[in-house]
Amino acid sequence: MEKKRTFISFDYDHDKELKECLVGQARNPDSPFEITDMSIKEKIDDNWKKKARNRIKGCDVVVVICGEHTDTATGVTAELTIAQEEKIPYFLLKGHPDKVCKKPNHALASDTIYKWTWDILKLLFQGKR
């Protein structure tokens, strides 16, 4: 199976360690996805959005890691909106099993926040969502 090129959207101020966990899982020998770090560490403006759009368009799927403050993360909202506009498949992952994790603004009411386990992650990358 060809690995899915993946863009990770996450709350840069609160959830960097969660992104690192997902990057680590991409290194597993049976991983169905690959990640190139595409984080843009600049203020969010039109230039940022243009760079984000180009990077998201170059991916097969967007993974949105949901944490306790995702609903206030403007970068996550912008990246999710771009994925929706470009019709790039995406899914939401619950970053903390023991905390209340929030959907980003612009998430659809029908978007599920999936439990983050290796087995579920592999199913999500197979399109089973």
CYANA upper distance limits for C-alpha pairs under 8 A (distance plus 0.5 A):
  1 MET  CA     32 PRO  CA      7.78
  2 GLU  CA     32 PRO  CA      7.72
  3 LYS  CA     31 SER  CA      7.96
  3 LYS  CA     32 PRO  CA      5.35
  3 LYS  CA     33 PHE  CA      4.97
  3 LYS  CA     34 GLU  CA      6.49
  4 LYS  CA     32 PRO  CA      6.79
  4 LYS  CA     33 PHE  CA      4.90
  4 LYS  CA     34 GLU  CA      6.52
  4 LYS  CA     59 CYS  CA      8.11
  4 LYS  CA     60 ASP  CA      6.19
  4 LYS  CA     61 VAL  CA      7.42
  4 LYS  CA    125 PHE  CA      7.88
  5 ARG  CA     33 PHE  CA      6.55
  5 ARG  CA     34 GLU  CA      5.78
  5 ARG  CA     35 ILE  CA      6.68
  5 ARG  CA     36 THR  CA      8.41
  5 ARG  CA     58 GLY  CA      8.38
  5 ARG  CA     59 CYS  CA      5.47
  5 ARG  CA     60 ASP  CA      5.70
  5 ARG  CA     61 VAL  CA      7.17
  6 THR  CA     33 PHE  CA      7.03
  6 THR  CA     34 GLU  CA      6.52
  6 THR  CA     35 ILE  CA      5.76
  6 THR  CA     36 THR  CA      7.93
  6 THR  CA     59 CYS  CA      5.97
  6 THR  CA     60 ASP  CA      6.58
  6 THR  CA     61 VAL  CA      5.70
  6 THR  CA     62 VAL  CA      6.25
  6 THR  CA     63 VAL  CA      7.54
  7 PHE  CA     35 ILE  CA      7.29
  7 PHE  CA     36 THR  CA      8.13
  7 PHE  CA     37 ASP  CA      8.34
  7 PHE  CA     38 MET  CA      7.44
  7 PHE  CA     55 ARG  CA      8.13
  7 PHE  CA     56 ILE  CA      6.75
  7 PHE  CA     59 CYS  CA      6.74
  7 PHE  CA     61 VAL  CA      6.94
  7 PHE  CA     62 VAL  CA      5.24
  7 PHE  CA     63 VAL  CA      6.73
  8 ILE  CA     19 LYS  CA      7.65
  8 ILE  CA     35 ILE  CA      8.43
  8 ILE  CA     38 MET  CA      8.31
  8 ILE  CA     62 VAL  CA      6.36
  8 ILE  CA     63 VAL  CA      5.43
  8 ILE  CA     64 VAL  CA      6.54
  8 ILE  CA     65 ILE  CA      7.80
  9 SER  CA     62 VAL  CA      7.49
  9 SER  CA     63 VAL  CA      6.54
  9 SER  CA     64 VAL  CA      5.18
  9 SER  CA     65 ILE  CA      6.73
  9 SER  CA     75 GLY  CA      8.50
  9 SER  CA     76 VAL  CA      6.15
  9 SER  CA     79 GLU  CA      7.18
  9 SER  CA     80 LEU  CA      8.18
 10 PHE  CA     15 ASP  CA      6.86
 10 PHE  CA     16 LYS  CA      7.80
 10 PHE  CA     19 LYS  CA      7.39
 10 PHE  CA     64 VAL  CA      6.50
 10 PHE  CA     65 ILE  CA      5.65
 10 PHE  CA     66 CYS  CA      7.43
 10 PHE  CA     70 THR  CA      7.94
 10 PHE  CA     76 VAL  CA      6.43
 11 ASP  CA     15 ASP  CA      5.77
 11 ASP  CA     16 LYS  CA      7.59
 11 ASP  CA     65 ILE  CA      8.27
 11 ASP  CA     66 CYS  CA      8.37
 11 ASP  CA     67 GLY  CA      7.95
 11 ASP  CA     69 HIS  CA      7.81
 11 ASP  CA     70 THR  CA      6.38
 11 ASP  CA     73 ALA  CA      6.15
 11 ASP  CA     75 GLY  CA      7.85
 11 ASP  CA     76 VAL  CA      6.90
 12 TYR  CA     16 LYS  CA      6.11
 14 HIS  CA     67 GLY  CA      8.28
 14 HIS  CA     69 HIS  CA      7.83
 15 ASP  CA     19 LYS  CA      7.23
 15 ASP  CA     67 GLY  CA      7.24
 16 LYS  CA     20 GLU  CA      6.94
 17 GLU  CA     21 CYS  CA      6.88
 18 LEU  CA     22 LEU  CA      7.01
 18 LEU  CA     65 ILE  CA      7.95
 18 LEU  CA     95 GLY  CA      6.96
 19 LYS  CA     23 VAL  CA      6.72
 19 LYS  CA     65 ILE  CA      7.98
 20 GLU  CA     24 GLY  CA      6.62
 21 CYS  CA     25 GLN  CA      6.84
 22 LEU  CA     26 ALA  CA      6.86
 23 VAL  CA     27 ARG  CA      7.47
 23 VAL  CA     35 ILE  CA      6.90
 24 GLY  CA     28 ASN  CA      7.83
 25 GLN  CA     31 SER  CA      7.45
 26 ALA  CA     31 SER  CA      5.97
 26 ALA  CA     32 PRO  CA      8.08
 26 ALA  CA     33 PHE  CA      6.35
 26 ALA  CA     34 GLU  CA      5.92
 26 ALA  CA     35 ILE  CA      7.08
 27 ARG  CA     31 SER  CA      7.19
 27 ARG  CA     34 GLU  CA      8.11
 31 SER  CA    122 LYS  CA      7.92
 32 PRO  CA    122 LYS  CA      6.90
 32 PRO  CA    125 PHE  CA      7.08
 32 PRO  CA    126 GLN  CA      8.48
 33 PHE  CA    125 PHE  CA      7.78
 38 MET  CA     55 ARG  CA      7.44
 40 ILE  CA     48 TRP  CA      7.76
 40 ILE  CA     51 LYS  CA      8.42
 40 ILE  CA     52 ALA  CA      7.88
 42 GLU  CA     48 TRP  CA      7.35
 43 LYS  CA     48 TRP  CA      7.50
 44 ILE  CA     48 TRP  CA      5.88
 44 ILE  CA     49 LYS  CA      7.37
 44 ILE  CA     75 GLY  CA      7.43
 45 ASP  CA     49 LYS  CA      6.74
 46 ASP  CA     50 LYS  CA      6.65
 47 ASN  CA     51 LYS  CA      6.83
 48 TRP  CA     52 ALA  CA      6.60
 49 LYS  CA     53 ARG  CA      6.48
 49 LYS  CA     78 ALA  CA      7.92
 49 LYS  CA     79 GLU  CA      8.50
 50 LYS  CA     54 ASN  CA      6.81
 51 LYS  CA     55 ARG  CA      6.80
 52 ALA  CA     56 ILE  CA      6.53
 52 ALA  CA     79 GLU  CA      7.36
 52 ALA  CA     82 ILE  CA      8.47
 53 ARG  CA     57 LYS  CA      6.49
 53 ARG  CA     79 GLU  CA      8.13
 53 ARG  CA     82 ILE  CA      6.61
 53 ARG  CA     83 ALA  CA      8.37
 54 ASN  CA     58 GLY  CA      6.92
 55 ARG  CA     59 CYS  CA      7.38
 56 ILE  CA     62 VAL  CA      7.81
 56 ILE  CA     79 GLU  CA      8.35
 56 ILE  CA     82 ILE  CA      8.06
 56 ILE  CA     83 ALA  CA      7.15
 56 ILE  CA     88 ILE  CA      8.13
 57 LYS  CA     83 ALA  CA      8.27
 57 LYS  CA     86 GLU  CA      7.36
 57 LYS  CA     88 ILE  CA      7.65
 59 CYS  CA     88 ILE  CA      8.19
 60 ASP  CA     88 ILE  CA      7.15
 60 ASP  CA     89 PRO  CA      7.57
 61 VAL  CA     88 ILE  CA      6.45
 61 VAL  CA     89 PRO  CA      5.53
 61 VAL  CA     90 TYR  CA      5.90
 62 VAL  CA     83 ALA  CA      7.62
 62 VAL  CA     88 ILE  CA      7.51
 62 VAL  CA     89 PRO  CA      6.84
 62 VAL  CA     90 TYR  CA      4.97
 62 VAL  CA     91 PHE  CA      7.19
 63 VAL  CA     90 TYR  CA      6.16
 63 VAL  CA     91 PHE  CA      5.89
 63 VAL  CA     92 LEU  CA      6.60
 63 VAL  CA     93 LEU  CA      7.58
 64 VAL  CA     76 VAL  CA      8.06
 64 VAL  CA     80 LEU  CA      8.16
 64 VAL  CA     90 TYR  CA      7.71
 64 VAL  CA     91 PHE  CA      6.63
 64 VAL  CA     92 LEU  CA      5.24
 64 VAL  CA     93 LEU  CA      6.60
 65 ILE  CA     92 LEU  CA      6.46
 65 ILE  CA     93 LEU  CA      5.40
 65 ILE  CA     94 LYS  CA      6.79
 65 ILE  CA     95 GLY  CA      6.24
 66 CYS  CA     70 THR  CA      6.15
 66 CYS  CA     92 LEU  CA      7.01
 66 CYS  CA     93 LEU  CA      6.27
 66 CYS  CA     94 LYS  CA      5.69
 66 CYS  CA     95 GLY  CA      5.83
 66 CYS  CA    101 CYS  CA      6.07
 66 CYS  CA    102 LYS  CA      6.38
 66 CYS  CA    103 LYS  CA      6.58
 66 CYS  CA    104 PRO  CA      7.80
 66 CYS  CA    113 ILE  CA      8.08
 67 GLY  CA     94 LYS  CA      7.25
 67 GLY  CA     95 GLY  CA      5.79
 67 GLY  CA     96 HIS  CA      7.09
 67 GLY  CA    100 VAL  CA      7.95
 67 GLY  CA    101 CYS  CA      5.00
 67 GLY  CA    102 LYS  CA      6.50
 68 GLU  CA     99 LYS  CA      7.62
 68 GLU  CA    100 VAL  CA      6.42
 68 GLU  CA    101 CYS  CA      5.08
 68 GLU  CA    102 LYS  CA      6.23
 69 HIS  CA     73 ALA  CA      7.17
 69 HIS  CA    101 CYS  CA      7.94
 69 HIS  CA    102 LYS  CA      7.09
 70 THR  CA     76 VAL  CA      7.59
 70 THR  CA    101 CYS  CA      7.99
 70 THR  CA    102 LYS  CA      6.16
 70 THR  CA    103 LYS  CA      6.67
 70 THR  CA    104 PRO  CA      5.63
 70 THR  CA    105 ASN  CA      8.48
 71 ASP  CA     77 THR  CA      8.28
 71 ASP  CA    102 LYS  CA      6.29
 71 ASP  CA    103 LYS  CA      6.25
 71 ASP  CA    104 PRO  CA      4.75
 71 ASP  CA    105 ASN  CA      5.89
 72 THR  CA    104 PRO  CA      7.74
 72 THR  CA    105 ASN  CA      8.01
 73 ALA  CA     77 THR  CA      6.99
 73 ALA  CA    104 PRO  CA      7.73
 74 THR  CA     78 ALA  CA      6.66
 75 GLY  CA     79 GLU  CA      6.61
 76 VAL  CA     80 LEU  CA      6.54
 76 VAL  CA    104 PRO  CA      7.05
 77 THR  CA     81 THR  CA      6.62
 77 THR  CA    104 PRO  CA      6.18
 77 THR  CA    105 ASN  CA      5.92
 77 THR  CA    106 HIS  CA      6.74
 78 ALA  CA     82 ILE  CA      6.73
 79 GLU  CA     83 ALA  CA      6.73
 80 LEU  CA     84 GLN  CA      6.71
 80 LEU  CA    104 PRO  CA      8.39
 80 LEU  CA    106 HIS  CA      7.61
 80 LEU  CA    107 ALA  CA      7.79
 81 THR  CA     85 GLU  CA      6.63
 81 THR  CA    106 HIS  CA      7.03
 82 ILE  CA     86 GLU  CA      6.50
 83 ALA  CA     87 LYS  CA      6.33
 83 ALA  CA     88 ILE  CA      5.47
 83 ALA  CA     89 PRO  CA      7.63
 83 ALA  CA     90 TYR  CA      7.69
 84 GLN  CA     88 ILE  CA      6.84
 84 GLN  CA     89 PRO  CA      8.26
 91 PHE  CA    111 ASP  CA      7.95
 91 PHE  CA    112 THR  CA      8.11
 91 PHE  CA    113 ILE  CA      8.04
 91 PHE  CA    114 TYR  CA      8.36
 91 PHE  CA    124 LEU  CA      8.10
 91 PHE  CA    129 ARG  CA      8.43
 92 LEU  CA    103 LYS  CA      8.18
 92 LEU  CA    111 ASP  CA      7.79
 92 LEU  CA    112 THR  CA      7.01
 92 LEU  CA    113 ILE  CA      5.31
 92 LEU  CA    114 TYR  CA      6.58
 93 LEU  CA    113 ILE  CA      5.82
 93 LEU  CA    114 TYR  CA      5.40
 93 LEU  CA    115 LYS  CA      6.70
 93 LEU  CA    116 TRP  CA      6.36
 94 LYS  CA    101 CYS  CA      6.72
 94 LYS  CA    113 ILE  CA      6.16
 94 LYS  CA    114 TYR  CA      6.23
 94 LYS  CA    115 LYS  CA      5.88
 94 LYS  CA    116 TRP  CA      6.33
 95 GLY  CA    101 CYS  CA      7.45
 95 GLY  CA    116 TRP  CA      7.41
 96 HIS  CA    100 VAL  CA      8.10
 96 HIS  CA    101 CYS  CA      7.36
 97 PRO  CA    115 LYS  CA      7.83
 97 PRO  CA    116 TRP  CA      8.29
103 LYS  CA    107 ALA  CA      6.80
103 LYS  CA    113 ILE  CA      7.85
107 ALA  CA    111 ASP  CA      6.90
114 TYR  CA    120 ILE  CA      8.35
115 LYS  CA    120 ILE  CA      7.69
116 TRP  CA    120 ILE  CA      7.13
116 TRP  CA    121 LEU  CA      6.97
117 THR  CA    121 LEU  CA      6.45
118 TRP  CA    122 LYS  CA      6.75
119 ASP  CA    123 LEU  CA      6.96
120 ILE  CA    124 LEU  CA      6.67
121 LEU  CA    125 PHE  CA      6.85
122 LYS  CA    126 GLN  CA      6.93
123 LEU  CA    127 GLY  CA      7.12
123 LEU  CA    128 LYS  CA      5.93
123 LEU  CA    129 ARG  CA      8.28
124 LEU  CA    128 LYS  CA      5.58
124 LEU  CA    129 ARG  CA      6.35
